[in-house]
Amino acid sequence: QAARTLCLSNTSNTTNAWRFARACFYLSERTTNNVTKADIAEQGIAACHQVLARQSASVPAHYYLGLNLGELADTKRNMSALKLVRDMEHEFTAARDLDESFDFSGPDRNLGILYLESPTIISIGSRTKARKFLQRTVEVAPNFPENRLNLIETFLKWNDPENAQRELKGLEKIWPVARENPEWAAHLPDWERRLTLIRRKISNDAK
């Protein structure tokens, strides 16, 4: 609500607009009702379009447009969702071309997940591309735990314990410092949950 108020108070302020789009994404991501979720995401999408109409090279606008499109796609279970996937790919690629490091290699991270989770036959799914972009996130932002967590989970999904263990060692090295970073406090519960599952999975596989 605070971000929306700021956005509406000065409709020509591009920073306020993309920050509102960011807030829409965060709220939509946590909303379970599909009608409400879609409405919030569409507000974020509209805000990003307003920014891009004035500033086509806005990295945050392309980035949060892609994320809100993803939230909208989650509310659909038909061919229209597949078109949104293509739109997401376009926006994340645009953000990546402008600033690969934005949001701790966020464009690469989201492209990797998009290629990982999309169908391979009727959509853009690609194991090769997923691996390429998820590995790139660790190269660009090696100290951001989300990047290594995604890569480890992907290797485990692909039954590749050797690479998963290698990436886990890298995560263990940065973990003590990362978990004390106040800027990442909101992510910590999810990261710790996922790390616990990863450790358990690797331990069980070893046994």
C-alpha positions in Angstrom: 0.0 0.0 0.0 2.9 2.4 0.8 4.5 1.7 -2.6 1.2 2.1 -4.4 0.6 5.5 -2.6 4.1 6.7 -3.7 3.5 5.5 -7.2 0.2 7.3 -7.5 1.5 10.5 -5.9 3.9 11.1 -8.8 3.0 9.1 -11.8 6.1 10.4 -13.7 8.6 8.9 -11.1 9.9 5.8 -12.7 11.6 4.6 -9.5 8.4 4.7 -7.5 6.7 2.8 -10.3 9.1 -0.1 -10.5 9.3 -0.3 -6.7 5.5 -0.6 -6.7 5.8 -3.4 -9.3 8.3 -5.1 -7.0 5.9 -4.9 -4.1 3.2 -6.4 -6.4 5.4 -9.3 -7.1 6.2 -10.0 -3.5 2.5 -9.8 -2.5 1.3 -11.8 -5.5 3.9 -14.5 -4.7 2.3 -14.9 -1.2 -1.3 -14.8 -2.4 -3.2 -18.1 -2.7 -6.4 -16.9 -4.3 -5.9 -16.9 -8.0 -8.3 -14.0 -8.7 -6.6 -11.7 -6.2 -3.1 -13.0 -7.3 -3.9 -12.1 -10.9 -5.2 -8.7 -10.0 -2.1 -7.8 -8.0 0.3 -9.1 -10.7 -1.6 -7.1 -13.4 -1.1 -3.9 -11.4 2.6 -4.7 -11.3 2.6 -5.4 -15.1 0.9 -2.1 -15.8 3.4 -0.2 -13.7 6.3 -1.7 -15.5 4.7 -0.9 -18.9 4.4 2.7 -17.8 8.1 2.9 -17.0 9.2 1.2 -20.2 7.1 3.5 -22.3 9.2 6.4 -20.9 12.5 4.5 -20.3 12.9 1.4 -22.4 16.3 0.6 -20.9 15.0 0.3 -17.3 16.5 -2.9 -15.9 14.2 -3.0 -12.9 11.1 -2.5 -15.1 12.0 -5.4 -17.5 13.0 -7.6 -14.5 9.8 -7.0 -12.4 7.7 -7.2 -15.5 9.0 -10.7 -16.1 8.4 -11.7 -12.5 4.8 -10.3 -12.4 4.1 -12.1 -15.7 5.2 -15.2 -14.0 2.8 -14.7 -11.2 0.0 -14.1 -13.7 1.0 -17.3 -15.6 0.6 -19.2 -12.3 -3.1 -18.4 -12.3 -3.6 -19.8 -15.7 -3.7 -23.5 -16.8 -4.1 -23.2 -20.5 -2.3 -22.1 -23.7 -2.3 -18.5 -22.6 0.1 -19.4 -19.9 2.6 -20.6 -22.5 2.5 -17.2 -24.2 3.3 -15.5 -20.9 6.3 -17.8 -20.6 7.7 -16.5 -23.9 7.0 -12.9 -22.6 8.9 -13.7 -19.4 11.8 -15.0 -21.4 11.9 -11.8 -23.4 11.8 -9.5 -20.3 14.5 -11.4 -18.4 16.7 -11.5 -21.4 16.3 -7.8 -21.9 17.2 -7.2 -18.2 20.2 -9.5 -18.6 21.5 -7.7 -21.6 21.3 -4.4 -19.8 22.7 -5.5 -16.4 23.5 -9.2 -15.7 24.3 -8.5 -12.1 20.9 -6.9 -11.1 19.4 -8.5 -8.0 22.4 -10.8 -7.5 22.3 -12.2 -11.0 18.5 -12.2 -11.0 17.9 -12.3 -14.7 20.1 -15.4 -15.1 18.5 -16.9 -12.1 15.0 -16.5 -13.4 15.9 -17.6 -16.9 17.5 -20.7 -15.5 14.4 -21.6 -13.5 12.2 -20.8 -16.5 14.1 -23.2 -18.7 14.1 -25.8 -16.0 10.4 -25.7 -15.2 8.9 -25.1 -18.6 7.8 -28.1 -20.8 10.4 -29.0 -23.5 8.0 -30.0 -26.3 5.4 -27.3 -26.3 7.3 -24.6 -24.6 10.9 -23.3 -24.0 12.1 -25.9 -21.5 15.8 -26.8 -22.0 18.1 -28.7 -19.6 21.1 -27.3 -21.3 20.0 -23.7 -21.0 18.8 -24.2 -17.4 22.2 -25.5 -16.4 24.0 -22.7 -18.3 22.1 -19.8 -16.6 22.0 -21.3 -13.1 25.7 -21.9 -13.2 26.2 -18.4 -14.4 24.4 -17.0 -11.3 27.1 -18.6 -9.1 29.8 -17.0 -11.2 28.2 -13.5 -11.1 27.0 -13.6 -7.5 28.7 -16.4 -5.7 27.9 -15.1 -2.2 24.1 -15.0 -2.7 22.8 -18.3 -1.2 19.7 -18.5 -3.5 21.9 -19.0 -6.5 23.8 -22.0 -5.1 20.6 -23.5 -3.6 18.9 -23.4 -7.0 21.9 -25.1 -8.6 22.2 -27.8 -5.9 18.4 -28.6 -6.1 18.7 -28.8 -9.9 21.6 -31.3 -9.7 19.7 -33.4 -7.2 16.6 -33.3 -9.5 18.9 -34.6 -12.3 20.4 -37.3 -10.1 23.8 -35.7 -10.2 25.0 -36.0 -6.6 28.7 -35.3 -7.4 28.0 -31.8 -8.7 25.4 -31.2 -6.0 28.0 -32.0 -3.3 30.5 -29.7 -4.9 28.1 -26.8 -4.9 27.0 -27.6 -1.3 30.7 -27.3 -0.2 30.7 -23.8 -1.8 27.5 -22.9 -0.1 28.8 -24.1 3.3 31.7 -21.8 3.0 29.6 -18.7 2.5 26.7 -19.7 4.7 28.0 -18.4 8.1 28.4 -14.9 6.7 25.3 -14.9 4.5 23.0 -15.9 7.3 24.1 -12.9 9.3 23.4 -10.4 6.5 20.5 -8.3 7.7 19.4 -7.5 4.1 18.7 -11.2 3.6 16.8 -11.8 6.8 13.5 -12.3 5.1 14.9 -15.0 2.9 16.6 -16.9 5.7 13.8 -19.2 6.9 13.2 -20.5 3.3 16.9 -20.9 2.7 17.4 -22.8 6.0 14.5 -25.1 5.2 15.8 -25.8 1.7 19.4 -26.4 3.0 18.1 -28.8 5.6 16.3 -30.8 2.9 19.4 -30.7 0.7 21.7 -32.0 3.4 19.2 -34.8 4.2 18.9 -35.8 0.6 22.7 -35.9 0.0 23.2 -37.8 3.3 20.5 -40.4 2.4 22.0 -40.8 -1.1 25.4 -41.4 0.4 24.0 -44.1 2.7 
